[in-house]
Amino acid sequence: MPPSSKGNLAATKAILSLFADGPDTHAGVKVRLRLAFPHASWSRSIVNNTLPALVTQGHLLLVEPGKTRGDDLYEITEAGMAEFRRWMREAPRSTGPMREPLELWIEHSSPEELPRVLAVVSENEQEAAQKANEAYKRLNRERALGRLGPADGSDYRGRVRYAMLANTVRYWEQRVDRCKTLRMDLRADRDLHRRRPTKDDDG
């Protein structure tokens, strides 16, 4: 069976980042996580499992237990903020190729699996196209609600929000293109010996 990709951002880092702006409840984190990372495919229990783990690691503190788990109030510790800032410094410098579970499965597949491989890549392409459309709708919705600031980009927070939303659209559009090209390569629809130019080539 082909594996399902959950992306490259660790849920622990995503959840920890939500506390950088201040304390929040268990229920509040669940809502904000969906809003901040709408295309992530983490399990539904990810917040339930991650918050206690971050407390054990010393990165979060349970400030006030609630009557229900959803009301539990957490805040980031100094160690947690230091870890978050360390990750923020190092993450942009990570330029290695993304190794998704799907790619590893394809790399170790057999010729007999090719029809299934092509079908799965096609499914991924269709899913990416749908998510690209959803991301574009979200960008348009935020624009209509006036959350992007003036059109000249003079409001920094609005400009950043636009940049991240637009980047999400590009991510899924690029994934569609990657899936199309991957299917072509796997079907040998191109000359495998044709040299691809590099920026070091003359002219």
PASEBA-1860 file (N, C-alpha, C; in nm, 3 decimals):
! residues 203
1> MPPSSKGN> 0.084/-0.120/0.000/0.000/0.000/0.000/0.088/0.125/0.000 ~ 0.052/0.223/-0.081/0.129/0.348/-0.080/0.105/0.423/0.050 ~ 0.206/0.489/0.102/0.188/0.565/0.226/0.120/0.697/0.198 ~ 0.067/0.757/0.303/0.007/0.889/0.288/0.103/0.991/0.345 ~ 0.120/1.099/0.270/0.214/1.203/0.314/0.146/1.300/0.408 ~ 0.213/1.332/0.518/0.161/1.429/0.613/0.237/1.560/0.606 ~ 0.316/1.577/0.501/0.387/1.702/0.485/0.519/1.701/0.558 ~ 0.585/1.816/0.560/0.718/1.827/0.614/0.725/1.907/0.744
9> LAATKAIL> 0.618/1.972/0.786/0.617/2.049/0.909/0.572/1.959/1.023 ~ 0.656/1.947/1.126/0.621/1.865/1.242/0.510/1.933/1.320 ~ 0.411/1.853/1.362/0.298/1.908/1.435/0.342/1.973/1.565 ~ 0.446/1.918/1.629/0.494/1.976/1.755/0.540/2.120/1.733 ~ 0.609/2.145/1.622/0.656/2.281/1.593/0.538/2.373/1.561 ~ 0.443/2.321/1.484/0.327/2.402/1.447/0.248/2.441/1.571 ~ 0.227/2.347/1.661/0.149/2.375/1.782/0.226/2.467/1.875 ~ 0.356/2.443/1.890/0.437/2.529/1.975/0.435/2.674/1.925
17> SLFADGPD> 0.433/2.690/1.792/0.433/2.825/1.735/0.308/2.903/1.774 ~ 0.197/2.834/1.798/0.072/2.901/1.833/0.080/2.968/1.970 ~ 0.172/2.922/2.055/0.184/2.978/2.189/0.282/3.094/2.195 ~ 0.349/3.123/2.083/0.445/3.233/2.082/0.377/3.366/2.107 ~ 0.247/3.375/2.075/0.173/3.500/2.094/0.106/3.510/2.230 ~ 0.110/3.401/2.308/0.049/3.404/2.441/-0.021/3.275/2.476 ~ -0.073/3.265/2.600/-0.139/3.143/2.646/-0.264/3.111/2.565 ~ -0.306/2.985/2.570/-0.428/2.945/2.502/-0.479/2.817/2.565
25> THAGVKVR> -0.605/2.788/2.541/-0.665/2.665/2.593/-0.647/2.551/2.494 ~ -0.670/2.430/2.543/-0.665/2.311/2.459/-0.760/2.326/2.340 ~ -0.883/2.369/2.369/-0.983/2.384/2.262/-0.944/2.496/2.167 ~ -0.888/2.605/2.221/-0.847/2.716/2.136/-0.738/2.677/2.039 ~ -0.644/2.594/2.086/-0.535/2.548/1.999/-0.589/2.463/1.885 ~ -0.687/2.379/1.914/-0.746/2.294/1.809/-0.804/2.380/1.697 ~ -0.875/2.486/1.735/-0.937/2.573/1.635/-0.830/2.648/1.557 ~ -0.733/2.706/1.628/-0.629/2.786/1.562/-0.540/2.701/1.472
33> LRLAFPHA> -0.517/2.575/1.511/-0.433/2.487/1.430/-0.498/2.462/1.294 ~ -0.629/2.441/1.294/-0.701/2.419/1.168/-0.699/2.544/1.082 ~ -0.711/2.661/1.145/-0.712/2.787/1.069/-0.574/2.820/1.014 ~ -0.471/2.795/1.095/-0.335/2.831/1.054/-0.277/2.733/0.953 ~ -0.317/2.605/0.962/-0.262/2.503/0.874/-0.377/2.422/0.814 ~ -0.460/2.486/0.729/-0.581/2.420/0.679/-0.557/2.298/0.592 ~ -0.437/2.286/0.534/-0.412/2.175/0.444/-0.328/2.064/0.508 ~ -0.296/2.079/0.636/-0.220/1.974/0.704/-0.308/1.851/0.721
41> SWSRSIVN> -0.246/1.735/0.722/-0.322/1.611/0.733/-0.285/1.534/0.859 ~ -0.264/1.608/0.969/-0.236/1.542/1.096/-0.362/1.472/1.146 ~ -0.343/1.376/1.235/-0.457/1.301/1.289/-0.544/1.393/1.375 ~ -0.667/1.354/1.397/-0.761/1.436/1.474/-0.719/1.446/1.620 ~ -0.638/1.349/1.665/-0.596/1.348/1.806/-0.461/1.415/1.828 ~ -0.409/1.485/1.725/-0.274/1.538/1.733/-0.257/1.637/1.847 ~ -0.357/1.723/1.871/-0.347/1.820/1.979/-0.353/1.749/2.114 ~ -0.442/1.648/2.126/-0.453/1.573/2.251/-0.321/1.509/2.289
49> NTLPALVT> -0.248/1.460/2.190/-0.122/1.390/2.217/-0.004/1.486/2.233 ~ -0.008/1.596/2.157/0.109/1.685/2.152/0.120/1.776/2.274 ~ 0.009/1.829/2.323/0.016/1.920/2.437/0.081/1.855/2.559 ~ 0.039/1.734/2.601/0.106/1.669/2.715/0.254/1.641/2.687 ~ 0.285/1.607/2.561/0.425/1.580/2.525/0.510/1.706/2.539 ~ 0.456/1.820/2.497/0.530/1.945/2.509/0.548/1.986/2.655 ~ 0.449/1.951/2.739/0.463/1.978/2.883/0.574/1.891/2.941 ~ 0.576/1.763/2.903/0.679/1.671/2.950/0.818/1.719/2.908
57> QGHLLLVE> 0.828/1.775/2.788/0.956/1.825/2.737/0.997/1.957/2.802 ~ 0.906/2.017/2.878/0.936/2.144/2.942/0.916/2.264/2.852 ~ 0.849/2.244/2.737/0.828/2.353/2.643/0.696/2.424/2.666 ~ 0.601/2.359/2.731/0.475/2.420/2.768/0.450/2.397/2.917 ~ 0.367/2.484/2.975/0.329/2.471/3.115/0.177/2.471/3.124 ~ 0.122/2.373/3.196/-0.022/2.371/3.221/-0.050/2.472/3.332 ~ -0.098/2.589/3.295/-0.116/2.699/3.389/-0.236/2.676/3.479 ~ -0.345/2.630/3.417/-0.470/2.616/3.493/-0.555/2.504/3.434
65> PGKTRGDD> -0.567/2.393/3.507/-0.654/2.284/3.459/-0.799/2.332/3.454 ~ -0.869/2.295/3.348/-1.008/2.334/3.335/-1.103/2.226/3.383 ~ -1.231/2.258/3.382/-1.331/2.158/3.421/-1.334/2.043/3.321 ~ -1.304/2.075/3.196/-1.288/1.974/3.091/-1.151/1.993/3.028 ~ -1.105/1.893/2.954/-0.975/1.902/2.890/-0.968/2.022/2.796 ~ -1.077/2.053/2.729/-1.078/2.164/2.636/-1.051/2.299/2.703 ~ -1.080/2.307/2.834/-1.060/2.432/2.906/-0.922/2.444/2.969 ~ -0.840/2.340/2.960/-0.704/2.346/3.016/-0.628/2.461/2.951
73> LYEITEAG> -0.564/2.544/3.035/-0.492/2.660/2.984/-0.341/2.635/2.989 ~ -0.275/2.656/2.876/-0.131/2.634/2.864/-0.061/2.764/2.826 ~ 0.067/2.773/2.861/0.150/2.882/2.812/0.290/2.828/2.782 ~ 0.360/2.897/2.697/0.493/2.854/2.657/0.593/2.891/2.767 ~ 0.690/2.805/2.790/0.795/2.830/2.889/0.913/2.900/2.822 ~ 1.010/2.943/2.904/1.130/3.003/2.847/1.203/2.903/2.759 ~ 1.206/2.776/2.805/1.271/2.671/2.725/1.196/2.649/2.595 ~ 1.063/2.656/2.601/0.982/2.639/2.481/1.003/2.753/2.383
81> MAEFRRWM> 1.011/2.876/2.435/1.034/2.991/2.348/1.174/2.983/2.285 ~ 1.272/2.936/2.364/1.407/2.921/2.310/1.409/2.816/2.199 ~ 1.334/2.706/2.218/1.326/2.601/2.117/1.258/2.654/1.991 ~ 1.152/2.731/2.011/1.080/2.789/1.897/1.169/2.883/1.818 ~ 1.244/2.968/1.888/1.332/3.062/1.820/1.447/2.990/1.750 ~ 1.498/2.882/1.811/1.604/2.803/1.747/1.552/2.743/1.618 ~ 1.431/2.687/1.623/1.371/2.627/1.505/1.348/2.732/1.397 ~ 1.303/2.852/1.438/1.279/2.960/1.343/1.409/3.003/1.275
89> REAPRSTG> 1.519/3.000/1.347/1.648/3.037/1.288/1.697/2.932/1.189 ~ 1.675/2.805/1.222/1.730/2.696/1.142/1.641/2.655/1.026 ~ 1.510/2.667/1.041/1.417/2.619/0.938/1.440/2.682/0.801 ~ 1.459/2.815/0.791/1.479/2.874/0.658/1.606/2.826/0.588 ~ 1.703/2.774/0.664/1.828/2.731/0.604/1.823/2.587/0.557 ~ 1.711/2.520/0.583/1.700/2.380/0.543/1.665/2.373/0.395 ~ 1.764/2.338/0.311/1.742/2.340/0.167/1.749/2.201/0.104 ~ 1.753/2.098/0.187/1.761/1.962/0.134/1.633/1.923/0.061
97> PMREPLEL> 1.642/1.826/-0.028/1.522/1.783/-0.101/1.420/1.719/-0.007 ~ 1.293/1.747/-0.033/1.187/1.689/0.049/1.169/1.542/0.011 ~ 1.177/1.454/0.112/1.159/1.312/0.089/1.026/1.270/0.148 ~ 0.923/1.272/0.067/0.791/1.235/0.114/0.777/1.083/0.112 ~ 0.690/1.030/0.200/0.667/0.885/0.200/0.628/0.829/0.064 ~ 0.548/0.905/-0.012/0.508/0.861/-0.145/0.630/0.842/-0.235 ~ 0.725/0.936/-0.227/0.845/0.927/-0.311/0.930/0.806/-0.275 ~ 0.937/0.776/-0.145/1.014/0.659/-0.103/0.948/0.531/-0.152
105> WIEHSSPE> 0.815/0.528/-0.149/0.744/0.410/-0.198/0.769/0.389/-0.347 ~ 0.763/0.499/-0.424/0.787/0.490/-0.568/0.930/0.444/-0.595 ~ 1.025/0.501/-0.520/1.166/0.468/-0.541/1.193/0.320/-0.525 ~ 1.120/0.254/-0.436/1.143/0.113/-0.409/1.035/0.023/-0.469 ~ 0.958/0.076/-0.564/0.853/-0.003/-0.627/0.911/-0.095/-0.734 ~ 0.831/-0.189/-0.777/0.871/-0.284/-0.881/0.796/-0.253/-1.010 ~ 0.843/-0.305/-1.124/0.772/-0.279/-1.251/0.626/-0.322/-1.246 ~ 0.599/-0.430/-1.171/0.461/-0.478/-1.162/0.370/-0.378/-1.091
113> ELPRVLAV> 0.428/-0.291/-1.011/0.349/-0.193/-0.935/0.323/-0.065/-1.013 ~ 0.380/-0.053/-1.132/0.369/0.073/-1.206/0.226/0.120/-1.225 ~ 0.131/0.034/-1.266/-0.007/0.083/-1.281/-0.061/0.145/-1.152 ~ -0.031/0.081/-1.038/-0.078/0.132/-0.911/-0.005/0.263/-0.877 ~ 0.123/0.268/-0.907/0.201/0.390/-0.882/0.143/0.507/-0.960 ~ 0.115/0.485/-1.089/0.059/0.591/-1.173/-0.079/0.635/-1.122 ~ -0.157/0.538/-1.076/-0.290/0.571/-1.025/-0.280/0.657/-0.899 ~ -0.187/0.624/-0.811/-0.171/0.699/-0.687/-0.119/0.840/-0.715
121> VSENEQEA> -0.024/0.853/-0.808/0.027/0.984/-0.844/-0.086/1.069/-0.903 ~ -0.169/1.006/-0.985/-0.283/1.077/-1.043/-0.380/1.122/-0.935 ~ -0.403/1.037/-0.835/-0.490/1.074/-0.723/-0.433/1.194/-0.648 ~ -0.301/1.192/-0.628/-0.235/1.304/-0.561/-0.248/1.432/-0.641 ~ -0.238/1.418/-0.774/-0.251/1.534/-0.861/-0.391/1.595/-0.851 ~ -0.492/1.510/-0.850/-0.630/1.559/-0.839/-0.655/1.625/-0.704 ~ -0.600/1.564/-0.599/-0.617/1.620/-0.465/-0.547/1.756/-0.455 ~ -0.427/1.766/-0.514/-0.353/1.891/-0.511/-0.428/2.000/-0.588
129> AQKANEAY> -0.489/1.963/-0.701/-0.566/2.060/-0.779/-0.685/2.112/-0.699 ~ -0.749/2.022/-0.625/-0.863/2.062/-0.542/-0.817/2.156/-0.430 ~ -0.702/2.124/-0.368/-0.653/2.207/-0.258/-0.603/2.342/-0.309 ~ -0.549/2.344/-0.431/-0.508/2.471/-0.490/-0.630/2.561/-0.510 ~ -0.739/2.502/-0.555/-0.862/2.577/-0.574/-0.916/2.630/-0.442 ~ -0.910/2.545/-0.337/-0.956/2.587/-0.205/-0.870/2.699/-0.151 ~ -0.738/2.689/-0.172/-0.646/2.792/-0.124/-0.671/2.924/-0.195 ~ -0.702/2.917/-0.324/-0.730/3.039/-0.400/-0.860/3.103/-0.352
137> KRLNRERA> -0.959/3.019/-0.320/-1.086/3.072/-0.268/-1.064/3.140/-0.133 ~ -0.977/3.080/-0.051/-0.949/3.138/0.079/-0.880/3.274/0.064 ~ -0.787/3.283/-0.031/-0.720/3.411/-0.057/-0.821/3.516/-0.100 ~ -0.910/3.479/-0.190/-1.012/3.574/-0.236/-1.107/3.613/-0.123 ~ -1.138/3.516/-0.035/-1.228/3.546/0.077/-1.163/3.645/0.174 ~ -1.035/3.623/0.204/-0.965/3.715/0.293/-0.955/3.854/0.232 ~ -0.936/3.860/0.101/-0.931/3.989/0.033/-1.066/4.061/0.044 ~ -1.174/3.985/0.022/-1.308/4.044/0.027/-1.342/4.093/0.168
145> LGRLGPAD> -1.289/4.027/0.269/-1.316/4.066/0.408/-1.227/4.181/0.455 ~ -1.136/4.224/0.368/-1.049/4.336/0.402/-0.936/4.302/0.497 ~ -0.899/4.174/0.503/-0.796/4.131/0.597/-0.654/4.138/0.540 ~ -0.642/4.185/0.417/-0.510/4.194/0.356/-0.455/4.337/0.361 ~ -0.532/4.429/0.417/-0.487/4.567/0.427/-0.501/4.639/0.294 ~ -0.443/4.758/0.284/-0.451/4.837/0.159/-0.386/4.765/0.042 ~ -0.431/4.800/-0.077/-0.378/4.735/-0.198/-0.231/4.764/-0.220 ~ -0.182/4.877/-0.164/-0.041/4.911/-0.184/0.053/4.836/-0.090
153> GSDYRGRV> -0.005/4.750/-0.003/0.079/4.670/0.086/0.142/4.750/0.199 ~ 0.088/4.867/0.231/0.148/4.951/0.334/0.129/4.894/0.475 ~ 0.029/4.805/0.492/0.010/4.739/0.621/0.090/4.609/0.622 ~ 0.191/4.602/0.708/0.282/4.487/0.705/0.210/4.356/0.733 ~ 0.125/4.352/0.837/0.058/4.227/0.870/-0.031/4.180/0.755 ~ -0.098/4.273/0.690/-0.180/4.237/0.574/-0.096/4.185/0.460 ~ 0.022/4.247/0.440/0.113/4.204/0.333/0.165/4.063/0.360 ~ 0.199/4.037/0.488/0.247/3.903/0.524/0.136/3.800/0.505
161> RYAMLANT> 0.014/3.836/0.547/-0.098/3.743/0.533/-0.121/3.709/0.385 ~ -0.116/3.813/0.300/-0.131/3.788/0.156/-0.020/3.697/0.105 ~ 0.104/3.726/0.146/0.218/3.648/0.097/0.204/3.501/0.134 ~ 0.160/3.472/0.257/0.148/3.333/0.300/0.031/3.262/0.231 ~ -0.079/3.332/0.215/-0.194/3.272/0.146/-0.160/3.245/0.000 ~ -0.094/3.343/-0.065/-0.055/3.325/-0.205/0.048/3.215/-0.218 ~ 0.135/3.203/-0.120/0.236/3.098/-0.123/0.172/2.960/-0.114 ~ 0.064/2.950/-0.037/-0.009/2.823/-0.028/-0.068/2.785/-0.162
169> VRYWEQRV> -0.124/2.885/-0.232/-0.177/2.859/-0.367/-0.066/2.806/-0.457 ~ 0.050/2.874/-0.455/0.161/2.832/-0.540/0.210/2.692/-0.503 ~ 0.211/2.662/-0.375/0.257/2.530/-0.331/0.175/2.420/-0.396 ~ 0.041/2.433/-0.389/-0.045/2.328/-0.444/-0.042/2.327/-0.596 ~ -0.029/2.446/-0.659/-0.017/2.450/-0.805/0.112/2.382/-0.850 ~ 0.219/2.407/-0.776/0.346/2.343/-0.809/0.340/2.191/-0.788 ~ 0.264/2.151/-0.687/0.248/2.007/-0.664/0.173/1.941/-0.778 ~ 0.075/2.010/-0.832/0.003/1.958/-0.949/0.101/1.937/-1.063
177> DRCKTLRM> 0.185/2.038/-1.089/0.283/2.028/-1.197/0.383/1.915/-1.171 ~ 0.426/1.901/-1.045/0.521/1.795/-1.011/0.461/1.657/-1.037 ~ 0.335/1.640/-1.001/0.269/1.511/-1.022/0.257/1.480/-1.171 ~ 0.222/1.582/-1.252/0.211/1.562/-1.396/0.345/1.520/-1.455 ~ 0.452/1.591/-1.414/0.585/1.558/-1.465/0.630/1.422/-1.417 ~ 0.599/1.389/-1.293/0.637/1.258/-1.238/0.572/1.146/-1.317 ~ 0.445/1.162/-1.351/0.377/1.059/-1.431/0.442/1.045/-1.568 ~ 0.480/1.158/-1.630/0.548/1.153/-1.760/0.680/1.078/-1.749
185> DLRADRDL> 0.756/1.107/-1.644/0.885/1.041/-1.626/0.868/0.890/-1.603 ~ 0.769/0.854/-1.524/0.748/0.712/-1.493/0.698/0.635/-1.615 ~ 0.627/0.704/-1.704/0.578/0.639/-1.827/0.681/0.646/-1.938 ~ 0.797/0.709/-1.910/0.902/0.727/-2.011/0.848/0.805/-2.131 ~ 0.775/0.912/-2.102/0.720/0.997/-2.208/0.819/1.103/-2.253 ~ 0.943/1.091/-2.213/1.046/1.187/-2.255/1.176/1.111/-2.277 ~ 1.268/1.176/-2.348/1.400/1.119/-2.373/1.482/1.126/-2.245 ~ 1.509/1.012/-2.183/1.579/1.010/-2.055/1.725/1.053/-2.066
193> HRRRPTKD> 1.780/1.050/-2.187/1.920/1.088/-2.207/1.937/1.233/-2.252 ~ 1.825/1.303/-2.267/1.834/1.443/-2.308/1.886/1.526/-2.192 ~ 1.996/1.595/-2.216/2.060/1.673/-2.110/1.980/1.799/-2.080 ~ 1.959/1.823/-1.953/1.888/1.943/-1.912/1.989/2.055/-1.886 ~ 1.965/2.173/-1.940/2.060/2.284/-1.922/2.065/2.328/-1.776 ~ 2.179/2.381/-1.734/2.196/2.436/-1.602/2.234/2.582/-1.613 ~ 2.232/2.653/-1.505/2.263/2.796/-1.509/2.412/2.821/-1.539 ~ 2.494/2.714/-1.529/2.636/2.729/-1.557/2.668/2.716/-1.705
201> DDG> 2.567/2.671/-1.784/2.591/2.656/-1.928/2.609/2.792/-1.994 ~ 2.689/2.797/-2.098/2.707/2.921/-2.173/2.581/2.957/-2.248 ~ 2.556/3.085/-2.260/2.442/3.132/-2.336/2.315/3.124/-2.258
END
